[in-house]
Amino acid sequence: MAITISSKQLVEEANAKIKTLSLEEAKEKFGQDDVQFVDIRDVRELEREGTIPGALHAPRGMLEFWVDPDSPYFKPVFAEDKQFIFYCQSSWRSALSVAALQDMGLNTACHFAGGYSNWEKTGGPTEAREKKS
């Protein structure tokens, strides 16, 4: 079976239709009451590298189900009147996620350029995530 579109192309197409904040814009929104950062990385990444303080962890594999009010997995936080800023390690998964969520109607979804690695590298606030047993 031949791949007809690459993952890079999927990310480029997603980025062409979604809102991407600059790292500086994301840092300015950090701590605002009407903003919720959402970390979609795997729990092992969070345990290894930390996370943005106050970020909600919503694993990429469950994201659409957590956002959908008709899903048995719905999380009420996604019904709040907030801007949701999604991120992953490098902003590839978050681009795909935001595109899917905007297709579902979550128009307050966006992500920021460079992902968590860029946030951490430029001195953005981080905190350790305890390993859950």
N, C-alpha and C positions, 0 to 999 in steps of 0.2 A: 504494500500500500504506500503510495507516494504522498508525502505531505504537500498540500496545495497552497498553504499559507504558513509562513513561519511565525514563531512566537514573537519575534521582533516586529513583524508586520502587524500582528494583533495589538501589540502595545502601541505602535505608532498610530494605528487607526483609533484606538481608545483615546490616546492623548489629543487627537485632532478634534474630538467631540466633547471633551470634559473640561472642567475647570481645574487648572493646576496653579496652586499658589507658589510664589517664590519662597525660598527658605525664610527670607526676611519677613514676608507677609505672615507666614505660619508662626514665626516666633512672636510677632506683634499680637497675634490672636491667642497665644498661650495664656491661660489663666482667666480668660473672659467667661462670664457666666453663661453666655448664649452660644458657646463653642464646646464641642466634645471631640477630643482627639480619639481615634480608634485605631488600635494596633492590630493588624490582621496577620502578623507573623505567627509561625508555629511556636507553641509554648516553650520548646527547647531553645529557640532563639532568644526569647525573653529571659529565660533563666540564665543563659550564657552571656548575653550582652546588656541586659537591662531594658528599660522602657521609659517613655516620657511620663513624668508624674501626672497622675489623674487620668491617664488614658484608659479607656475601656478595652479589654482584650476580647476581640471577636474573631475567632479563627476563620481563615479564608474559606474553608470548606463548609462552614455553617452560615456564612454571612447573609445570603439571600433569604434563608429560612428565618434568621433572627429578625430581619427587617420586615418581613411580610406579616401583617396583622392576622391573616387567615391561617398562618402556619402554627402547628402545635409548639413550635420552638420560638415563637415571637418573643422579643425582649422589648418591654415598654419604653425603654430609653429612646428607641428609634422613632417613637411617636411624639417625642418632645419637640418643641419649637426651638431647634438649635441648628447651627451649622455643624456638620459632621466632617471632620478632617481625617481622612484615612491615610495610613502609611504602612509600609512594609520596609524591607531593608534598603532597597534601591529604587523604589517607586515604579517597579514593573507590575507586580501583583496588585498594588493599589490602583494603578491605572485601569487594569482590567476590571477590578472590583467596582470602582466608581462608575465605569461605563455600564456595567450590569445594573447597578443600583439606580442610576439615572433612567435606564430603560424601564425599570420597575416603577419609577415615579418619585424617587427620593431626590428631589431637585436641590436639596441643600447639601448634597454630597460633593466633596472635592478631595484632592490630595495635594501633597507638596513635593516639589522637585527634589530629587536626590535621596529621599527616604531617610530612615533612621540613621544610616551610616553618615549621611551628610549632616544631620541634626547633631549627632554626637561629636563628629569631627570639628564642628564649628562652635562647640561650647554650649549647645542647647542643654537645658536642664534634663537630667536623667536620674533614674533611681534603679536600684537593684530589684530584681524580682526573685522572691524566695522560691526554691524548688518545692513543689507540692509532692507529698508522698502518696 
